[in-house]
Amino acid sequence: MQVVLVHPEIPHNTGCAARLCAALGVRLHLVEPLGFSLEDRYLKRAGLDYWPMVDLVRHPNLEDCLEVLGRDGERPLEERLRLFSARGGKSCFQTDFHGDDLLLFGSETKGLPKDLLASNESRRVYLPIQDGIRSLNLANTIAVGLYTALDRAGVSMPENDGSYVAHPDAKKDIWPKDVVQDSAE
């Protein structure tokens, strides 16, 4: 399973997503344009000292991202897409997920591109919320969505007894810009 953030705007949401992906061993894709620099101090702070553990890939645009993601995986790309949206689809808690799914999340102010949502109506997923609430925070949606998807797909969660041993590079001053891979590489 992989997480894709399409045009994220708020650095601390992306930093929280990076920390979550590191904790679960899930690759995180960022689709440009981004609303911040990979040298942003708020981005670094939200990811804490876990950046050495983040499997981070940057794509220049959504088309490139989908092309790259379409190359790997046994199932066709279209079957692997799960488009998280506050507007319609199927509840995350009633969706069938698979271990090779790609969870796509849009920007904080615009969501996912309308044409992508329109061409993948059956792939839309939402988190239930009360009437009168426009949407949930992106970082919270990613956390609930990813844990639920992994669980429903039967993917093993990390074994942890509550102890903590720091990553060998945790004390190094590693920034997101130091770990990012460009999709062309």
ZIFENQUI-V688806 format. One record per run of one state. SS is the DSSP state (H for helix, E for strand, - for the rest). FROM is the first residue (numbers start at 0). TO is the last residue. If there is no record, write none. Layout:
SS|FROM|TO, SS|FROM|TO
This chain:
-|0|0, E|1|5, -|6|9, H|10|23, -|24|25, E|26|30, -|31|39, H|40|45, -|46|49, H|50|52, -|53|54, E|55|58, -|59|60, H|61|70, -|71|75, H|76|79, E|80|83, -|84|88, E|89|90, H|91|93, -|94|100, E|101|104, -|105|105, E|106|106, -|107|109, E|110|110, -|111|112, H|113|117, -|118|119, H|120|122, E|123|125, -|126|136, H|137|151, -|152|174, H|175|178, -|179|179, E|180|181, -|182|184
